[in-house]
Amino acid sequence: MSKKIGFYHFDTGKYGEQIVYDPERLKSKIIQRERKNFDSGLLFTPSWTLKIVTEKIKELSKVGIRIVFSGSPRTLYEAFGDKKNLGLINVLEKEYGKKNIVILFIKTDTKTSIFRNVNRLVCSVCATPVMYQEGIRINSCLLCGGHLKKRVFDNPEKMKVRLNEYKTRTEPIFAQLKRMDYKMKTINGEKLPFKIFEEVKKKIN
């Protein structure tokens, strides 16, 4: 969507990873805590995530940039905040208007998620993910030629932790969104990426 339709791709996990691995921030106790969470497969602390995401949203909305999120919101607090802090949904409504928010649910089987993540590689330079293809070995990024690496949490056990985090902390968001009259557009995530993208384009019109 970012490349074809002109959205800014906000990958919360990647954005947080860049912050917790920033050499200039490593002395911070908060950064040390969040890096420990990240490396173990746990979610970042919701209050910290909401803070960094909200700051970025406001920065982008000021210049009229549309956003496509992957990885946000991941917890009820991130989505809806509390009495003192606006959640991500409220911030987006305020900055962009409720009618301009589209929620896509790309549904995949647990086994599919684990297989894809465990077998994927990511470029160490431009962070482009490289899909697993049986019988084909790719040693460098097809986009920039950078060295390919595995992400810290891309192993079966850590993926199980992350999927459990998703089930217990992210799925409850859906029910609340429905109560707020949001409609989720469900997409079959078992297909190849280009097929999924065609369906996404139809759903967002």
N, C-alpha and C positions, 0 to 999 in steps of 0.2 A: 504493500500500500504506500509506503514512503517513497519508493522509487517510481511507481506507476501513476499514483494519484496525487502525489504532492503532500503527503503527511510527514510530520516529524515522528520518527520511530523512537518512542520512549520505552526502552527495555529496562525495567526497574532493577532486575537482578544484575545486569551488566553495569548499569549506572552506579549501583551500590558497590559492586566489585571494584570498579575503578577508584572509588573513594577509599575503601578499606585497604587497598593495595598501593595507595599513593605514598611514596617514600617520605614525603614531607609531613604526613599526618600520623605516622606510625607511633609517635610518642603519646598521642592522645589515648586516655583510658577508654573513652567511648569507642574510638576506632578499633582498639584492641578487642573490646567486647564484641563488636559487630563482626570483625574478621573471624573471631573464634566461632561465632554462630554460623557464618558463611561456610567456613571450612569443614564444619561438622555436619552440614546438610540442613541445619535449622534455619528458619526465617530470620531476617533481620528484626530487631526490636521494632514493633509497630509504631511507637511514637517517633523514633528516629527516622524510619522510612517515610512516615507522613510528612515530617518536617522537610526532608530533602526533596520529596516529590512535589509538595505544595510550592516550594520556592521556585522550582523549575517551571511548573505550570504557569505561575504568574508572570515569569520572565517571558515565556513563549506567547502567552495570550496578549501581552502588551503590543506585540508586533504582528498579531493576527495569524499566527501559525497554528494550523490544525494538527492534532496529535493522535497517533494510534499507540495504544498501550499494549505491552505484553508484560505480565507480571505485576499488574496493579489493578485493583487493590487485592491484597492477599489475606487480610484479616478484617473482622467487623470494625475494629477501631480505625484502621486505615480508610475503610470505606465511609464510615459515618461519624467518626470522631467521638467527642463527648461534650459535656456542657461548656468546657473551656476552649475546645479546639474543633474547628470545622473539619469534617472528613473529606476525602477525595471527591466523592459524589457532589457534596455541597459546594466545594471549591469550583468544580467543573461547571455546575449549574450557574454559579455566580459569574464566572468568567466567560462562558460560552452559550449559556441558555440550555434549559432542559431538553428542548426539542432537537438540539444539535448533538445529543449524546446517544450513541448507538452501542448496544451491548451484544457482543458476539460470544457464543459458547461453542468452542471447537472441541467436540467430544471424541475422546480416544479411549481404548481399552488400556487397563493398567499394564498389561504385558507389552503392548505396543509402546507405551511411554518409556518403560524401562529399557526396552531393546533399542529404541532410537537414541536415547540419551547416553547409554553405555557405549554405543558404537560410533557416536559422532565425534568429529574433530573440529576444533575451532582455530582460526588463524590467530597467531600470536601478535600480528601487526594490526590488521583491520577488523578482527573479531568476526569475520564471516564464518558461519557454520558450514561444515562439509558433511553431507549425508553419507551414510554407509551404503555402499553398493557392492553386492556380492560379486567376488571375483575380480574386483578392481581396487588397486592400491594407489592412493594419492598421497604424495609426500609433501607437496607444497600447495599453498592457496591458489586456486584458479583465478582469483581476482587480482591479487597483488604479488603473488609469488612468495609470501611470507611462510615461515615455519609453522606447521600444524601441531597443535597440542590438545591434550584432553583437559577439560575443566576439572577443578579440584573435586567436585562432588559427583562427577560422572562415573560412578561405580554402582553395582546393584544394591548394596546395603544402604548407601547414602541416598540413593533414589527412592528406596522404600520409605526412608525417614521423610523425605520431601513430599512424597505422595500421601503419606499419613497426615502431614502438616496441612496439605491441601484439603483433604477430606474433612478434617476436624476444624480447620480455621478459615478456609476459603469458601467451601460449599454453603455454609449458613448465610453468606452474603446474598445468594440468589433469592432466598425467600423474602428477605427484607426489600430487595429491589422490586420484587413483584408487588409487595404491599405499597410501594411508592409509585405504582402504575408504570413501571418500566417493563418493556417486553424484551425478552432475550431471544435472539435469533440463533437457533442451533444449527451447527454445521458438522458434517461427518468428517472427523479428523483422521480417519483411517486411509483416506485416499492420498495420492501423490500431491506434493505441494502446489503444482500448477493447477490441479483440479480443485483443490481447496480454495485457491485464490479466485478462480472463476466463480465459485459459489459465494465467496465473500463479496465480490463486486456486485453480484445480483442482490444480495441481502441488504447492502448499504445503498443500493440504487445509484 
